[in-house]
Amino acid sequence: MYESPLFHRVNRRDYLRLGVSALAGGGLANLLRLRAEASEGGVVAPRQTSCILIWMDGGPSHFETFDPKPEAAAEIRGEFQAIATKTPGMLFSQHMQKLAAISDKLCVVRSICHNQNNHGAGNHYMMTGSPTRIPVACGAFVSFHPSLGSVTAHERTTPRGLPAYFSMPGMARSGGPNFLGPKYAPFVVGDDPNLAEFRVRDVRPPADITDARFNSRRELRALVDRLPRLADKSSGDPVSAIDSYYQQSYDLIGSSEAQQAFDIGQEPDAVRDAYGRNSLGQRMLLARRLVDAGVPFVTINEGGWDSHAAIFTKDGLAGKLPPFDQALAALIQDLHDRGTLDSTLVVALGEFGRTPKISTLDGQSTSGRDHWSNAMSVLFAGCGTPKGAVIGATDNNGYAPIERPLSPENFASTIYLKLGIDPNQILYTAQGRPTHIVSDGTPIKELMG
């Protein structure tokens, strides 16, 4: 019988709140302690690679992005035109112009499919590599299996005490740790890096606490540390152990290296402009800065892809796709120019694709597409993936794969192996129940260059 771990449904900010205000309540110190306890078994990253996952929440249309069908009937191909890319024979939809120009640096998989056709279940399957196995409401917040990011945080360590898993501007529906526990939940950066006053609120001291006041609190803590302990440190005194985590907390808040990772204002104007002066563009730039600092997994949770109507208007994909195309192309190009694309996996996807036929209501076209888990496209770049390649194919109307049908398990196994994590290993719940990270650890072999 499946046991739903409802006890893990907690407010993630209760566990992720960092900063001076959290020190009094043990927030960051407790997080660091839990992470240290989890890594006592010597878990280290065998490969120093990272993943930036752009989650297109709602389900992006494969027709209007990476798998256009220019020869199909009008009610299937839609209103957008197909355009050539830098790669001969590879077509994208018309608003993917900047990605088309760098298609020689990326790969598109067009044949991933599954049978979870609602948001909750589809989100869970693609975000974890595991089906839910029980009915899930369409809009439910689902967490029955650890997410890709949480498993990565469990298996990988980070330098300078940085969290191993970030999510911006919020956690995806199935982006949590489930039975792994809250110490492997993402550190959420909800603030907008496109704003001039951007600051990661829970990592820097509050504005009303001066450096002198902060240091005086640290000195007071040092005085307390010199008080006699009830037990010798060698005996495993829990108070002494907690002290070490408080020290790490102060070190992180006072660390110039850690602060620099969040200081997006250090980037040249030309770089920031290339990503786009908008929330999405600047979050992708911040994600690049985080992986530069050694963070192994960053998710950008970008909503608004549930295109049931008005796809072809400025309020629909005609307005949404150009800034997305600009930001994603800039991220890939920037990583390439910096020489870090080979160690950074960039992935863009949602929970499923969209219906081949434009939807109707009372006999009238809605200019939209509904949920369609039988076919979807996923973009990959970096970390040894082939360049200028297409893997798999759907039929002429985009209904289903006719070449290389692939599963969410194949997708998840690929991510794990790229990050140096064995997808065949077994994790254990708090009750000692064994759980496979992925039930089928077979990766997409074409991506494993």
N, C-alpha and C positions, 0 to 999 in steps of 0.2 A: 504494500500500500504506500502510495506517495505521501510524504510528509511535507506539508507546506510550512516553511519556516517563518511564520508570521511574526515571531519574536524579533526578527531583523528589520521589521518595518519601522524605522525610526526616522526622526528628522535629521537629515545628513548634516545640517549645520551644527547640530549638537556635538558632532564628532569632528567637524572640519574647521570649526572656528579657531583661528590662530591669532596671536598677538598678545600684547601686554594684558589686555582685559581678560584673556583666556588663561594666562599664567596663574592667576589667583585661583581659578577653578580647575586647573590642571589640564586645559584643553590640548595645547600643543605638546606639553610635556607628556601627557598621557598617550597621545598619538605616537610620539617617538618611542615611548616605552613599549607600546604594543608592537610597533614595527620591529624593534630590536629583539623582543622575545620571539617574534615570528621568524627572524633570520638567524637564530642561534644554531640552526642546523647547517649553517655554512652555505646557504643559497646565494650564489653569485651569478652574474650574467656571463655566460660563456662567450657571448658575442656582444660587443658594445653597439647595438643597433637600437633604433627607436622607431615608433610608429605614430604618425599623425592621421587620425581617422576623422574624416569629415562626414558626419552623420546627417543625411538629407531626410529629416524626419517627415513622415507622411507618405513617402514612396514616390520617388522621381519617375517621370515618364521616360522610358528608354527610347521612345520614338522622337521625343523633343530634345534628347541629349546625345547619346552615343550609338544609337541603332536606328537611324532614320530609314524609312521605306519609300523612297521616291517613286518606285514603280507601282506601288499599291494604289487602290482606289482612293478617291479623295476623302471618304469618311474614315479611312484607316491612316493614310499618310499625314493628315492634318494640314494646317495652313503654313507651317514653316517649311522652308526649302532645305534640301540637303546640300552641304558644301564639301568641297575637297579638302583634305588635310595635307600636311607635308609628307605623309606616308602614302604612296601610290595604292589606290584601291580602298583606302579607309575613308569612310564618309562620316561626318558629324552633322548635327542639326545646325541651322544657320546662326544661332546665338552662341555657339561654341567656337568663335573665331580665334580667340587667343590660344585656346587649347589645341585647336587645329594647327596653329602655326608651330607648336612645339610637340606635335604628335610623335616625333622621333625620340622623345624622352619619356614616353608613357606607353602603357598597355591597357587595352580594354577587354574585359571578359564579358561576353554577351550571352552566356548560356547558363547562368546560375538560376536555379528554380527551386521551389518548395511548395508545400501544400497548406501553408498558414496564411489565409487570405484576409485577415483583419489586422489592424494596427498593432494591438497588444501582442498577439501571438507571433506575427511576422517580425516585429521589433525584437522580441525575445530570441527568436531563432537566429536571426542574423547577428545580433549583438553578443550572443553567447555560443553559437554553434550547437545549441541543444534545443529540440522542440519542447514545448511546455508540457505535453502529455496529458493535460487536463484542459477543459474548455476555458477560454479566456475572452472576456468582453472586449469589444473593438477598441475602446479607449482606455483600457485598464492599465494601471501602473504594475508592470509584471516583473517579478524577481524570483525565479525558481532555480536559477543556476548562475554561477559567477560570470560576470561579463569578461570580455577579452581584456579590458583594462585592469580589472581587479585581479584576474589570474596573473597578469603581467606584474602587477605590484607585489603579489605574493611570491613570485619567482625571481624578481629582479631587485637589485639594490641600486641606490643612487648616491652620487657624491654629495658632500656638504650637507647631508641631512634633508635634501629636498624630497618632497613626496614623489612617489614613482608614477602616480596617475593623476592627471589633471582633466577637468572637463569645463568647457566654457560654452555659453554663459550659465548652463545648468546641466544636471545629470540627465542623460537619456532615460527613457522609461525602464529599460532593462540594463542600465549601465552600472548597476551596483554590485556589491560583493556577495550577496546571499549568504550561504553558510560559512563563507570565509570570515565574516564578521566585519564590523565597521572600520577597523583599522585599514582595510583595503578598499574602502570607498574612495571615490575621486575627491581631490581637493578642488572645490568649485570656485572658479573666478567669475563671479557674476557681474563685476563692474565692466564698463564699456571702455576698451582701450582707445577708442576713437575720440573720447572726450579729452579736452585739454587738461582737466583736473584729475585724470585717471590715476588711481592708486589702488593697489590690492589691499583692501581695508584691514584684513586680519593678519597681515604679515608685517606691516610697519606700525610703530607706535602711533597712537592717535595724535592728531595735530596739536591737541592741548597739552600733550606731555612732551616737555622739552628734553633735549639730550641730557641736561643736568639732572632733571627729575628721574629720567629713566635710569641713569647711572647711579643715582642715590638709592633707588630701589634695589638695584643690583648689589650695591655695597651693603645694604641692610640684609639682603639674603646671605651675603658672605659672612656677616657677623653671626647670623643664626647657624650657618654651617660649622662655625668653630665651637659651637656648644658640644659638650660631651654627648656621645651617642649611647643608646641603650645596649647596643651590641657592637662588636668589632666588625669592620667592613668585610673582613675575610670570612665572616660567618654568614654573609649574605643578608646583612641588615637591609630591610626594605626601605627604610628612610634614606639610607645612603644611596641606594639605587635610584630612588625618586629624585634625589639631588642631582644625579648625573643627567637625568632627562630635563630637569629645569635648566641646567647649564647648557644643554644642547638647544633648548628653546631660546635662551638668551643669545646664544651664538648665531642662530639662524636669523633672528631679528636684527642683530647687530652686524651681520655679515655683508660686506660690500658686494661679494660675489653673488650671493643670493638676491640681494636687492637689484643688482644690475640685470638679472634675468627678467625682472618685471619692468625695468625702466625702458619702455619702448621709445621714449623721447630721445634716446641715444642714437636711434636709427636716422640716417640721412633722409632729408625730405624726399629725395628722388626715390628711395626705396619704399617709403611709406606711400608715396603717390602711386607707385607701380602696383601695390596691393589694392589700392582704392581707399579713399578717405571715408570709409564707412565701417560699421561695427564688424561685419564679417571679414572684410579685408584686413583690418587691424588685429582681429583675433587670430587669423592665419599667420600673420607676422609674429604675434606673441607666441604662438605655438612653435614657430621656428626657433625663437629665442630660448624657449624652454628645453627643446631637444638639444640645442647647442650647449645648454648648461648641464646636460646629462640625464634629463627626464626621459624614461623609456616609452611612456604612453600618454598621448594627449588626444582628447576627443573634442571636436568642435560640433556642438549640437545645434544644427541650423534647421529651424522649422519652416513650415509654409509650403511643403511639397505635395500636399494632398489635393491635387488638381481636379476636383470634380466638375468644375465649371470655369468658363472664361479663361482657358489656357492661353489663348493667343492675343490677349490684351495686355496693356501696360500694368494692370492690376494683377495679372497672372504671370505666366512664365516669360512673356515678352518683356516684362519689367524685372523679373527676378533673375533670369539667366545671365544677362550681360555682366552685372557685378560679381556673380558667382564665378563665371568664366574668367574674369580678370583676376580675381583673388587667387583662385586655384592655379592658374597658369603662372602667376607671379611667384607663388610658393614653390612650385616645381623648378622654375627657372632660377630662383634665388638659391635654393639648395644646390642646384647644379653648379652655379657660378661660384659658390663657396666651397665646393668640393665635398659636400656632405650628403649628396643625394644617394651615393652608394651605401651609406649607413643609415639612411632614413627612408622608411616605407611610408608612402602617402597613399591613402585609400579613400575613395569617395563612393558612397552608396546610401541607400535607404532600405526599408523593410521589404519592398517588392517593386515591380514595375506597374504599368498602367494598361488598361484594356486596349486591345487593338482597334476597336471601333469607337468613334466619338459617341459619347453617351447622349441619350435623348430623354426628355420628360414630356409626357402627353403628346408624343409624336413630334416634338420640336427639339432641335439640337441644343444641347447645353454648352457646346464647345468645350467639353471636359472629358476626362477619362476616369474610370473607376479603378478599384483595386485589381491587381493582376499578379499573382505570385507564380504563375507558370513561366514567366520570363522576366529577366531584369539584367541591366548592365552595371558593371562595377569597374571603376577606373583604378588602376594601380600605377605607381611610379616609384622608382628607386629600390634600393636594397637588393640589387641583383635581378630585378624583374626584367624581362626582355623589353627592348625599346622599339617603338614603332610597330607594335604587334597587336593583332586581334586574336583572341582565343574563343573558340566556339562560334556558333551562328544560330540565329532563329530563322524560321521559315519566312517566306516572302511577305507575310502579313504580320509578323512579329508575335505570333500566338505562342510558340513554344520552341525550345532548342531542337535543332536537327543535327547539330554537331557538338560533341563534347558536353552533354548535359552534366552539370555540376551541382553539388549540394552545399548548403550552409556549413556542413561539417568539413567539406573540402576547403571552403573559404577560411574557416576558423583555423584549421590545421596549418594552412599556409601562413597565416599571420603568426601563429605561435613559433613555427620553425624559423621564420625570418627573424624572430626575436630571440632565437636560441633556446626555446622552451619545447620540451618534449610533449606533443599533444596526446601521446598514449599513456601518460602517467595517470595515477589515481590520486585524488584528494579525498580527505575524510571530513565528514560533518562533525559537529560538536558531539554528536551521539555515537561517533565511530563508524558511521555508515560510509562505505566506499563509493566514490562517484568519479567516473571518468571525466577528465577535462573535455574530451570530445569522444563520442562513441565510435567514430570512424576517423582515425588519425591520418588518413590519406590526403596529402596536399595536392594542389593543382601543379602537376609536375612541370608544366611549361613555364611556371613562374619561379621555379626553384633554381635559377641560374647561379 
